[in-house]
C-alpha cells in the first residue's frame, strides 16, 4: 500500500480518500433500505421490492446520456451533479412516508449511480496512467467493499425498526457523506475536469460506432454475463438458494457477506501484485474457473440441507467467489479505459456501466423464476455454465484487443489519446 500510495499523483490520492468515506455512508443504508420501506414505512414487500428496482432502472436510463455529457462537459461536472442528486435523494427518502415520495427519492439515487459510475472511472483514467491504473481500480474496489462492509456493521448496530428516527438518521448520514467528495471536487480537484479536446482528425465517437468495435462488444458481453452470474445474484439468488434449498440461517447468510468483504480486502493487494504485467484476458479465464468452482460449492450445500456442512459450504462459496472478484475488478475497467481515447472515455465507461446494470437487473429475475419453480439444479447449472462462458468470451476478446489494453507491453505501445484539460 505504501509503494502504491507514493506512486500516485496527488489528484489520485484525493480521489481515493473520498471513496472509503462515501461508501461508508452508502454501506450504512444499503442493507436496510428495503427493511425501512417495508417494516418502518409499512409498504407491502412486493411494492418495496418494486421501489428498490427504480434505482437500477433509473441508473440504466441515464447511463448513456451521462457518458456523452461526461465527454462534453468533463467527468468532474457530472460527478458533482450526481452527488447532488444522491444528497437530495437520501434527504427525501429519510422523510418519505408515501410510495410516491419514496419512488422519487430512489430515482434520484439511481440517477447518481447512472451518471457517476462512468464519470468516476473517466476521472480516474484522466489522472492515473499506465500499469498504475489497473492497480488503482483494484484498490478502489477493495476500499468500496471495506466502506460498505463497515458501514453495514455500524448500521446494523444502530438501526431499530421500533425507532423510525434511527432510519431517518442513517439516510441523513448517507446524504452528509456526499458532501465530502463534493468539497474535494470543488477544492483540491477543482482544476481537474477530466475533459479532453477532440482531435481535428478524430473519427467516430458516437455510441453506435463504439459498439461496432468487436473488442467493445466482447467486453460488454463479458461484463453482462459476469454481473448476471455474480452481483446480480447477491440480493436475490444467493440468499433465496441459501434459505430455501441449503436451509441455512439468516445469520449464516449475513456472515457470508462479511466473509466476502474480508477476503476482498485481505487479498486484493496480493492479487494485484500477481497479475501485474499479465494478460488481462488470461486473468479473466482464471476468474471464470474460480467462479464456476464457487457455484459448485453452493450447489453442493443443497445436497446436505440444514446442517453444519451446508453452513460451511455457504461461507466457502462467498470466500471463493470473492477471490474471483479480486481478479475481475482491476481488469475489466482497465481494458475499457485503455481502449478509449480521452475524448470518448465517458462513453466507453457508460457502455460498460450499462452492461453491469443490465446484468444486475436480469440476474435476480432469472434467479427468482428458477427457484420459485423448484429448479434449483438448473439454477446452479446455469450459473456454472455462465461462469465458464466468460472464459470462452475472454479468449475471443484476447484476439481483438491491442497488447497495451490487455495489460502487456506497457511503455512500448501507446494508447491513442487526446490531451486532457486540467485547467
N, C-alpha and C positions, 0 to 999 in steps of 0.2 A: 504493500500500500504506500509505503514511504517513497519508493522509487517512482511509482506511478504518479503520485501527487507532485513530486518535484518536476516530472516531465511535462506536466500540464501547463498550458498557458494560463495566465491569471483569469481570463474570461471563463475558461473551462472549470477552474476551481470554484468560481462564484456560482456557475450553473449547478455544479454537483452539490454544493451546500444547500441549495434550495430544494433539492429532490427529497431528501430524507424528511425535512420539515413539513413539506406539503403532503407527502404520502402518509406521514404520521397522523395528520388531521383526517385524511381520507380513510385510513385504517380504523379510526375511532368510530366512524359511522357505517362503513361498508357492510359489516356482517349484521348490522342491526336495523337497516332501513326497512326491510320487509316486516320485521317484528314491530317496528314503530307504526307502520301503516296498518297492520292487522290488529295488533293487541293494544296499542295505545289509542290510535285514532278510530278503531272499530270498523275499518273496511273489511269486507269478506276476503278470504285468502285468494280467491280467483281474481278479484279486482286488484288486490295488492300486487299479485304477480304481473298482471297486465300493465299496471302503472310502472313497475320496475323495468319492464321491457321498453318503455319510452326512452330510457337512457340510451340503449343501443340503437334504437330506430332513429332517434334524433341525431345521434352521432354519425350514423351511416349516411343520412341525408345531407349533412353539411360537410362531410369529409372532402368531396370533390371540389366544391366551391372554396373550402378552406385552403386546399392545396394551391389553387390558382391565385387566391389572394395573398398567400404566403410568398409566392414568387413575385407578385406585383408590388406589394407594399412592405414585404420583409417579415421574417419569422417573429421578430420582437413585437411588432404591432399586433399580429394575430394572437400571440401568447397573452398580451395584455388584455385583448378583447375576451379571450377565453377565460382568463382569470376573473374578469368582471362578471361574466355570466355564472361562473362557479360560485362566486361570492353571493350574488343575488339569489341563485337557486337554493343554496343552503339556508339563507336567511328566510326565504319564503317557506321552505319545507319545515323549518323549525316551528312555524306557527300555523301550518296548514291544517285545517280541520275538515275540509271537504275534498272529495276526489278531484274536482276540477282544479283547485288551487295546488294540490299536491302534484297533479299532472303538469301544470305549468312549471313548477319548481324542478321536476325531474327532467323536463325537456331542456330547461336552461342548463342543468348539469350535463346532459347529453351533448348539448352544443359545445360546451367546453371540451369534452373529450374528443369530439369530432374535429375541431379546429386546432386544438393544442398538440395532438399527437404528431401530425406531420410538421407543424411549426417547430415543436421542440426538437425533433430529430434533425430538422433542417438547420436549426441554430447550432446544435452540437456539431454537425458536419461543417458548419461555417467557421468554427473556432478550433476544432480538433482535426488534425490531418494524419494521413498515413496509418501505420500499424497501431498507433495510439488510439485511433478512432474505434477500432474493434474492442480494445481493452476498455475504453470509456463506456461503450454500450453494455458490456458485461458488468462493470462496476455499478453503473446506473441501475441495472436490473436488480442487482443484489441489494442496493440501498432502497429501492422501491419495495422489495419484499420485506426488508428489515423494518421499514417505516410502517407498512401495513400490518405486519405481524405484531409489532409492539403496540401500535395503535389499537388493534383488535383486543389485545390483552387488557389495555387500560380501559377501553370502552366496556368490556365485559365486567370488569371490576366495579365500574361506576354506575352503569345504567340499571334502572329498575322499572319494570312495567307498571308497578304500583305507584311510581313517582314520575308522571309525564314530564315534569320540568327537567329531569335528568336527560331525557332525549332532546328536549329543546336546547339544552346547553351544549350537548355534543355536536349538534348541527351548527350552532353558532361558533363553536370552536373550530369546526372544519372550515367555516366561512373565514374566520380570522386567519387561518393558516395560509389562505390565498394571498394575504397582504404581504407576507414575507417575500415570495418571489416577485410580486409586483414592485416592491421597494427596490429589489436588486435590479430589475429591468429598467426602472426609472432612475436608478442611481449609478452604481458601478458599471452596469452594462448598457447605459444609455447610448453609447457610441457604436454598439454592435447591432446593426439591423438585421443581418443575415439576408440582405437583398443584393442581387447581382445584376450588373448590366448585361443585357442580351447582346452578344457579339453581332456585328453587322452581317457576317456571313453565316450566322446560325440558321439551321433549318429545323423544322419540326417543333415540338414543344407542346402541341395540343394533346389532350388525353388520348384521342383515337390513334395518334401517331406513336405515342409512347407505348401503348398497349399492343401495338402491332409487332413490336420487337419480340422475337422468340424468347430471349432471356427474361424479359419482364413478364411474359405470360407464364413461363415455367415457375418463376419466383412467386408470382401471385398465387398460382395453384398450390405450391408448397405451403405458403402461408395459410391459405384457406383450410387445407386438409390438416395441417399441424394444429391449428386452433380448434377445428372440428373434433379431433380426437384428443385434444389436450384441454385447453382452458374452457372450451365450450362444454366440457363435462364436469367442471368443478362445482358449479352451482346446482346442477340437476342430476346428471347421470351417475356420477360417483356417489353422492350422498344417497340417492334412491337405491342404487345397487347395494350399497353397504347396509341399508336398513331393511330392504325387502328380501334380498337374496342371501347376503352374507349374515344378516341378522345381528349386526354389531350394534353397540350402544351409540347414542349421540355423542357421548363423551369420547369414544374411540374415534369417531369421525372428526370431532374438533381437534383431538390430539394429532390426527393425521395431517391436518393443515399446519399445525405447529411444526411437525417433522419436516414438511415440505419447505417451510421458511428457513428452518435451521440448516438443512442440507444445502440450500442455495447459498446462504450467507457464508457457510463454512467452506464450501467447495469452489465458489466462483473464481477466486484468485488462483487457486491451483489449476483449475481447468484453463483459465486464460493463459497461464504460462505454458501449458502443454500444447495448446492449439495454435499458439503464435507461429506464423510462418507456414502453417499447413493449409492445404486446400480446404476452403470453407465447405465446399460440396462434400468432401470426404467426412468432414466433421458431422454434416447432416446425416450421412449414412449411418455413422455410429449412433447418433441421436435416435434415428429410426429404430435401430436394433434394440436400444435401451428401452424405448417406449413400448415396443412390442412385448418385450420381456415383462415390463411392469404390468401391462394389461393381462398377461397370462397369470401373473401372480394374483391379481384381483379376481380373475375368473376362478382360480383355484379356491378362493375363500368360499365360493358358492357350493363347493363340494363338502365343506365341513362347517355348515352354518351354526351360528350361535355360540361357538366355543372360543377358547383361547387361540387356537390356530387361525381362526377367521380374523380375530383382532390383530394378531401379529402380521398376518398376510396383508391386511388393510394398511397397517403402518408401513410395511415394506414397500407396498405399491407406491405410496406417496413419496417415500425416500428415493426409490429408484427413478420414479418419474421426475423428481426434482433434479436429479443428476442430468437427465436428458435436457431439462430446461436450461441448465448452465451451458450446454452445448449449442442450443438453439438461439438464445437471446443475443449473444455477441455476433452471430454470423449473418442472420437474415437482414437486420438493419444495416450492417456494414456493406453487404453486397448491394442493397438498394441504393445507398448513398454513393457508393463508388461507381455505379453505373450512370448516375445522374451528373449532368453538368450543373454548375452553381445556379444558373438561371432557371433550371427546371426541377430543382431539388424538392420544392414543396409538393409538386405534382407526383413525383416518384414516391415520396413518403405517403401521400394521400392514397395512392393506389394500394400500397402495402397495408395501410391502416384500414381501408375499406375491405380488403380480403380478410383481415383479422376480425373485423366486426361482423362480416358475413358468416364466418365460421362460428363466432360466438352466438349468433342468433340461430343458425341451423343446428348446431350441436345439441342444445337442450331439447329442441323439437324432436329430433330423431331419437334421442335417449328416452324421452317421455313416451313416445309411441311404442317403441320396442318393449320397454319394461312394463308399460301398462297392459300390454297384450301377452305378458308372460314369456317373452322371447329373450331371456337373459343370456342364453348361449349365443344367440345371433348377435346380440348387442356386443358382447365381449369379442366375438369373432370379427365383427365389423371394425372394432377399434384396432385389433391386431392387424387386419388387412390394411386399414388406413395408414397405420404406422409404417408398415413395410412399403406401402406405395410411395411414401416420402423418399425412401432410398432410391427407388426407380426414377422418380422425378429429379432428384438431386443429380443422378448420373446423367440424365438428359440435359440438365442445366449446365453441367460441367463443360460440355462441348460447345456451349453457346455464349459463354462469358469470357472476357479477356482475363489474363493472368492477374492483373492488379486488382480486379474486382473479386477474384477468387482467393485473395489473401497471400499471393506469392509474387515473387519478382518485384517486391516493393522497392522503388527507387530506380529501377531500370526502365519501367514504363510509367508514363504519366497519365493521369486522368484528364481528359479534355474539359477544362472548366474555364469560366469567365471570372475575372477578378471580383471578389465580393466587396461591397461597400461597407465600410465601418465608421464612416464619419458623417 
